[in-house]
Amino acid sequence: MHEYLDGEISPEHEQILQDHLAICSDCKQDLHELEKTIALVQSMSHIKASDDFTLKVMQNLPREKKRVGIKR
Amino acid sequence: MEEFVKSRIKQVLKGDHNAFGEIVEVYKDRIYQLCYRMLGNAHEAEDTSQEAFIRAYVNIDRFNINRKFSTWLYRIATNLCIDRIRKKKPDYFLDAEVKGTDGLNLYSQVQSKEMTPDEKVAKMELQELIQMEILNLPEKYRSAIVLKYIEELSLKEISEVLDLPIGTVKTRIHRGREVLRKQLRNI
C-alpha cells in the first residue's frame, strides 16, 4: 500500500493490491483514509514570508566577517 | 532557477553582498513555510528562517557549486528547526498532550486560553487541526512529512536534506502518514 502511495509500485504488486482491495474492505478503508490524509496535508495553504523578510536578513548579515573571508 | 541562483552565489563569493538578497527573495517563502510547519509559531518561524539564510551566507564558501543550492539551504533550515524543537522540550513540552483534553496540546491552549477544549475543537478550523496534528508528530516523522507533502521535495532530495538513506526516509514518511491517518480519519 505504501509502495502504491509513494508512486513506486510495480505492475505485479499493483495487481496483487487491486485484487486484495476488491475483497478486503478493511484495507480499502485504510487506503482511502491514507489518501485523504495526504490530500488534507497537501491542502494546507501556502504561507508567505513577511514583506520585509529579505531586508531584515540583509541588515543582519555579518559584514565584517565576510570581508575577511573574501581576501583568502 | 538553479542557474540564476548559482550566478548570484558566484557574485556573493566575489564580494557582492547585495547579490545575496536576490537569493533570499527566491527562497524566502519556501524556507519560511518549512519553519512555520515544523514549529507552528510565526515568531519562531521568522527567527529560524532568518537564521538559516544568515548561516547560508556565512558558510557560502563551503557550498559545493555543483550541488543543488535549494537542497543545501533546506538542510540548514531543517537542522535549525530540529535543534529548536529539541531545545524547547525540557522547558515546556508544547507537543505533549494536556491531560484530559483528548489530543489537545499546549499549542492550542496557548492560542485560546478562554475557550474550553470542546469549544476549541468545534471552532478550530480544518487548517489549524491539520497543523496541530503535524506538530504532534515526533520530529523525525514531522520533517519527512513536511518536506514531502508541503514542500513537495522528491524522496531523493529529502534523503539529501536529512542525510539519511532513501529507505529510512520512506519508513519515516510511512509512519508519519499512519499516525496522521489515525488522527485525521474522522474529519
Interface residues (C-beta under 8 A of the other chain):
Chain A: H2 L5 D6 D30 E33 L34 K36 T37 I38 L40 V41 Q42 S43 M44 S45 H46 I47 K48 A49 S50 F53 T54 K56 V57 M58 N60 L61 P62 R63 K65 K66 R67 G69 I70
Chain B: L13 K14 G15 H17 N18 F20 G21 V24 E25 K28 D29 I31 Y32 Q33 Y36 R37 E46 S49 Q50 F53 I54 Y57 V58 D61 L126 Q127 I130 Q131 I134 I145 Y149 I150 L155 K170 I173 H174 R177 E178 L180 R181 L184 R185 I187
